[in-house]
Amino acid sequence: MKRALLLALLALAGIVAPGSLTPAQAALTLCNRTSYILYAATSAVQSPRSETTGWTRIAPGDCRLTRKEPLTAETYLVHARSSIAHSGPARAWGGDIPVCVKDGNFTLRRGAAQASCAADTFPLAFAPVNNRGKSVWVMHFDEKPAMNMTEAQLAGVKRLLKDNGYKIARINGRPDKATGAALADFRKRMRFTDKDGNTELFDALEREARKAVAPAGYTVCNEAKDALMTIDPGACARAVTTPLSSEAVFVLAQRKTGGSLVTGPQRFCVAQVAFEIAGADNCGTRGLAEAGFARTQTKGMSGYVARIGPLGLVSK
């Protein structure tokens, strides 16, 4: 009886239970038993080299193949972080092993013992994958309280509905009428058809939430076709990860192919590599260049998302 009720309420909510999630031929499959959309990166270490790839998007209650080759390297490492579409502090699943990564889709090959990251990369803390010497492995990301895949899928829908402004009382894997009503309204707004399933649902929930949510800190999203110096098209980067306390933040966006996409009248010192420079005076005498930055008003905001389109900053 309970099983029939669960399926009925899941149908009311407009989602279907997960099906087969573990391809038999997969080498390393990552499964998401959390209420967050995750983006995962993996690293294979075979001395003296390592290969790191990211980011694989994994919706709640879903699994994704992240490495196709048999797991024969010395060590495999993994890191996952929550989508910037989610409100509140960013969440991460990792460990204490620093690995260099980039924002946007990437593959990095470097020396396993290389200490520092290149100018267009940054370190994140990865955790080892305990695949017990097996060439095929499935790993799960979890949160507390623990959920199964079906519960995580429904909890993920609830969290994203809340991120989109709906009044959701609790983020859990239990179906309820309020969630069903909110989801029905969202599907109507998105003009979904009966053929649109979980993939279209999570895509739309994340896309619309990214328009409404400003995660703590300062995030830059590249919505242009040109690759920027540190952000590929379609990707976002967290330039400041702590809550904002300043009246304004100034931004400069330069194309990888040359030229500035976002600039402004406020002059600051810059360098040709990743930098953090104190003060805006005497740039030349300090061996630095000077560039104009655009002002973004952040007073009273703990989080801000600067969206850069083909013509520069996109107005709010």
C-alpha positions as CSV (number, residue, x, y, z in Angstrom):
1,M,0.0,0.0,0.0
2,K,2.8,2.4,0.9
3,R,4.6,1.7,-2.4
4,A,1.4,2.4,-4.4
5,L,1.0,5.7,-2.5
6,L,4.6,6.7,-3.2
7,L,4.3,6.1,-6.9
8,A,1.0,8.0,-7.1
9,L,2.5,11.0,-5.4
10,L,5.6,10.9,-7.5
11,A,3.3,11.0,-10.5
12,L,1.5,14.0,-9.0
13,A,4.9,15.7,-8.6
14,G,5.6,15.2,-12.2
15,I,8.8,13.1,-12.0
16,V,9.4,9.5,-12.6
17,A,11.4,7.1,-10.5
18,P,15.0,6.4,-11.6
19,G,15.5,3.4,-13.9
20,S,18.7,1.5,-14.6
21,L,21.5,3.8,-13.5
22,T,24.7,1.7,-13.7
23,P,25.9,0.9,-17.3
24,A,27.6,-2.5,-17.2
25,Q,30.5,-1.3,-19.4
26,A,31.2,1.8,-17.3
27,A,34.6,2.0,-15.6
28,L,34.0,4.9,-13.1
29,T,30.4,5.9,-12.6
30,L,29.4,8.7,-10.1
31,C,25.9,8.7,-8.6
32,N,24.2,11.6,-6.9
33,R,22.2,10.8,-3.8
34,T,22.0,14.4,-2.7
35,S,19.4,17.2,-3.2
36,Y,21.9,19.3,-5.2
37,I,22.8,19.4,-8.8
38,L,26.5,18.4,-8.7
39,Y,29.4,19.1,-11.1
40,A,32.2,16.5,-10.7
41,A,35.8,16.3,-11.7
42,T,38.1,13.3,-11.6
43,S,41.8,12.8,-11.7
44,A,43.8,9.7,-12.7
45,V,47.4,9.6,-11.3
46,Q,49.9,7.3,-13.0
47,S,53.4,8.5,-12.0
48,P,55.0,10.7,-13.3
49,R,51.8,12.1,-14.9
50,S,48.2,12.9,-14.0
51,E,45.1,13.6,-16.1
52,T,42.3,15.6,-14.6
53,T,38.9,16.1,-16.4
54,G,35.7,18.0,-15.5
55,W,33.0,19.0,-15.1
56,T,30.4,16.2,-15.4
57,R,26.9,17.4,-14.4
58,I,25.0,14.9,-12.3
59,A,21.3,15.7,-11.4
60,P,19.9,14.4,-8.1
61,G,19.0,10.8,-8.3
62,D,21.1,10.2,-11.4
63,C,24.4,8.6,-12.3
64,R,27.0,9.6,-14.9
65,L,29.9,7.9,-16.5
66,T,33.0,9.9,-15.8
67,R,35.9,7.7,-16.9
68,K,35.4,5.1,-19.7
69,E,38.8,3.4,-19.4
70,P,39.4,0.5,-17.0
71,L,40.6,1.8,-13.7
72,T,44.3,0.7,-13.9
73,A,46.0,3.9,-12.8
74,E,47.8,4.1,-9.4
75,T,45.2,6.5,-7.9
76,Y,41.9,8.0,-8.8
77,L,40.7,11.3,-7.2
78,V,37.3,13.0,-7.2
79,H,35.8,16.3,-6.3
80,A,32.2,17.5,-6.7
81,R,30.6,20.9,-6.1
82,S,27.1,22.2,-6.1
83,S,25.6,24.2,-8.9
84,I,25.6,28.0,-8.6
85,A,21.9,27.8,-9.2
86,H,21.4,26.8,-5.6
87,S,20.9,29.5,-3.0
88,G,23.0,29.7,0.2
89,P,26.6,28.6,0.7
90,A,28.2,26.5,-2.0
91,R,28.6,22.8,-1.1
92,A,31.6,20.6,-2.0
93,W,32.4,16.9,-1.8
94,G,36.1,16.3,-1.7
95,G,39.1,15.6,0.6
96,D,42.5,17.1,1.3
97,I,44.5,16.4,-1.9
98,P,45.0,19.6,-3.9
99,V,44.4,19.2,-7.7
100,C,44.5,21.9,-10.3
101,V,41.2,22.5,-12.2
102,K,39.6,25.0,-14.5
103,D,36.1,26.4,-14.8
104,G,34.1,25.1,-17.7
105,N,34.8,21.7,-19.4
106,F,38.5,20.9,-19.3
107,T,41.2,18.2,-19.5
108,L,44.5,18.9,-17.9
109,R,47.6,16.8,-18.2
110,R,50.5,17.6,-16.0
111,G,53.3,16.2,-13.8
112,A,51.9,14.3,-10.8
113,A,54.4,16.0,-8.5
114,Q,54.0,19.5,-10.0
115,A,53.4,21.8,-7.0
116,S,51.8,24.9,-8.4
117,C,48.9,25.5,-10.7
118,A,49.2,27.3,-14.1
119,A,47.9,30.9,-14.4
120,D,44.5,29.9,-15.8
121,T,43.9,27.1,-13.2
122,F,43.3,26.9,-9.5
123,P,43.5,24.1,-6.8
124,L,40.6,22.3,-5.3
125,A,40.6,19.6,-2.6
126,F,40.0,16.1,-4.1
127,A,39.4,12.8,-2.3
128,P,40.8,9.4,-3.3
129,V,38.4,6.9,-4.9
130,N,38.6,3.6,-2.9
131,N,37.9,1.3,-5.8
132,R,39.5,-1.7,-4.0
133,G,41.7,-2.5,-7.0
134,K,38.7,-3.1,-9.3
135,S,38.7,-1.9,-12.9
136,V,35.0,-1.0,-12.7
137,W,33.6,1.1,-9.9
138,V,30.5,3.0,-8.8
139,M,30.8,5.8,-6.3
140,H,28.0,7.7,-4.6
141,F,27.8,11.3,-3.3
142,D,25.6,11.5,-0.1
143,E,24.3,14.1,2.3
144,K,22.8,13.9,5.8
145,P,20.3,12.5,6.3
146,A,21.1,9.8,3.8
147,M,18.6,9.2,0.9
148,N,18.2,6.6,-1.7
149,M,18.2,7.6,-5.4
150,T,14.4,8.1,-5.7
151,E,14.3,10.2,-2.5
152,A,17.3,12.3,-3.7
153,Q,15.5,13.0,-7.0
154,L,12.4,14.3,-5.3
155,A,14.5,16.3,-2.7
156,G,16.4,17.8,-5.7
157,V,13.2,18.9,-7.3
158,K,12.1,20.5,-4.0
159,R,15.4,22.3,-3.5
160,L,15.3,23.7,-7.1
161,L,11.7,24.7,-6.8
162,K,12.6,26.6,-3.6
163,D,15.6,28.2,-5.5
164,N,13.0,29.4,-8.0
165,G,11.0,31.1,-5.4
166,Y,8.3,28.5,-4.5
167,K,7.4,28.0,-0.9
168,I,8.7,24.6,-0.1
169,A,8.6,23.8,3.6
170,R,11.2,21.0,3.8
171,I,13.9,19.6,1.5
172,N,13.4,15.9,1.8
173,G,12.6,12.8,-0.3
174,R,8.9,12.7,0.9
175,P,6.2,13.6,-1.6
176,D,3.6,16.1,-0.7
177,K,0.8,18.1,-2.3
178,A,2.5,21.5,-2.0
179,T,5.4,20.2,-4.1
180,G,3.1,18.7,-6.6
181,A,1.2,22.0,-7.0
182,A,4.4,24.0,-7.3
183,L,5.8,21.6,-9.9
184,A,2.6,21.7,-11.9
185,D,2.8,25.5,-12.0
186,F,6.5,25.4,-13.0
187,R,5.8,22.9,-15.8
188,K,2.9,25.1,-17.0
189,R,5.2,28.2,-17.0
190,M,7.8,26.3,-19.0
191,R,5.1,25.1,-21.4
192,F,6.2,21.5,-21.0
193,T,4.6,18.7,-23.0
194,D,3.8,15.2,-21.8
195,K,7.0,14.1,-23.6
196,D,9.2,16.3,-21.4
197,G,10.8,14.1,-18.6
198,N,13.3,14.5,-15.8
199,T,16.1,15.7,-18.1
200,E,14.1,18.6,-19.4
201,L,12.7,19.3,-15.9
202,F,16.1,19.5,-14.1
203,D,17.6,21.5,-17.0
204,A,14.8,24.1,-16.8
205,L,14.8,24.2,-13.0
206,E,18.6,24.9,-12.9
207,R,18.4,27.4,-15.8
208,E,15.6,29.4,-14.3
209,A,17.2,29.3,-10.8
210,R,20.5,30.7,-12.1
211,K,18.5,33.7,-13.3
212,A,17.1,34.3,-9.8
213,V,19.8,33.2,-7.4
214,A,23.0,35.1,-6.5
215,P,25.2,32.7,-4.5
216,A,27.3,34.2,-1.7
217,G,30.4,36.0,-3.1
218,Y,31.0,37.3,-6.6
219,T,30.3,35.1,-9.6
220,V,31.1,35.8,-13.3
221,C,29.2,34.0,-16.0
222,N,30.3,34.0,-19.6
223,E,27.1,34.1,-21.8
224,A,29.1,35.2,-24.9
225,K,30.4,33.0,-27.6
226,D,34.0,34.1,-27.1
227,A,36.2,32.4,-24.5
228,L,37.4,34.8,-21.8
229,M,40.8,34.6,-20.2
230,T,39.6,32.3,-17.4
231,I,36.0,31.4,-18.3
232,D,34.9,29.4,-21.3
233,P,31.5,30.1,-23.1
234,G,28.6,28.9,-21.0
235,A,30.7,28.6,-17.8
236,C,30.7,30.5,-14.6
237,A,33.6,31.2,-12.1
238,R,33.4,32.3,-8.5
239,A,35.9,35.2,-8.2
240,V,35.0,35.8,-4.6
241,T,33.7,32.9,-2.5
242,T,32.9,34.7,0.7
243,P,29.8,36.9,1.3
244,L,30.3,40.4,-0.1
245,S,30.7,43.5,2.2
246,S,31.8,46.2,-0.2
247,E,29.7,48.9,-1.9
248,A,30.9,47.9,-5.4
249,V,33.0,45.3,-7.2
250,F,34.9,46.3,-10.4
251,V,35.3,43.8,-13.2
252,L,37.4,43.5,-16.4
253,A,36.7,40.8,-18.9
254,Q,39.3,40.1,-21.7
255,R,38.9,37.7,-24.6
256,K,41.5,34.9,-25.0
257,T,41.9,36.0,-28.6
258,G,42.7,39.6,-27.5
259,G,40.7,42.7,-26.6
260,S,38.4,43.5,-23.8
261,L,34.7,42.6,-23.7
262,V,34.0,44.4,-20.4
263,T,35.9,47.5,-19.4
264,G,35.2,50.9,-17.7
265,P,36.6,54.2,-16.4
266,Q,38.0,52.9,-13.1
267,R,41.7,52.2,-13.5
268,F,43.5,49.4,-11.7
269,C,46.9,47.7,-12.0
270,V,46.9,44.3,-13.8
271,A,49.4,41.6,-14.7
272,Q,49.7,39.1,-17.5
273,V,49.1,36.1,-15.1
274,A,46.6,35.4,-12.4
275,F,47.1,38.1,-9.8
276,E,46.0,39.8,-6.6
277,I,47.4,43.3,-6.4
278,A,47.0,45.7,-3.5
279,G,46.5,49.4,-4.4
280,A,45.8,51.1,-7.8
281,D,48.7,53.6,-7.8
282,N,52.1,53.6,-9.4
283,C,51.4,50.6,-11.7
284,G,54.3,51.3,-14.0
285,T,56.9,51.7,-11.3
286,R,55.8,48.3,-9.9
287,G,56.3,46.6,-13.3
288,L,52.5,46.3,-13.8
289,A,50.1,47.4,-16.6
290,E,47.0,49.4,-16.1
291,A,43.4,48.7,-17.4
292,G,39.9,50.1,-17.0
293,F,37.3,48.2,-15.0
294,A,33.5,48.4,-15.0
295,R,31.7,49.1,-11.8
296,T,29.0,46.7,-10.5
297,Q,26.9,47.9,-7.6
298,T,26.9,45.3,-4.7
299,K,26.0,47.4,-1.7
300,G,23.7,45.4,0.7
301,M,24.2,42.2,-1.3
302,S,25.9,39.1,0.0
303,G,26.1,37.6,-3.5
304,Y,26.3,39.0,-7.0
305,V,26.4,37.4,-10.4
306,A,27.9,39.4,-13.2
307,R,26.6,38.1,-16.6
308,I,28.8,38.8,-19.6
309,G,27.1,38.7,-23.0
310,P,28.3,39.3,-26.6
311,L,28.1,43.1,-26.0
312,G,29.5,43.2,-22.5
313,L,27.8,43.3,-19.1
314,V,24.1,42.2,-19.2
315,S,22.0,44.6,-17.3
316,K,20.0,43.2,-14.4
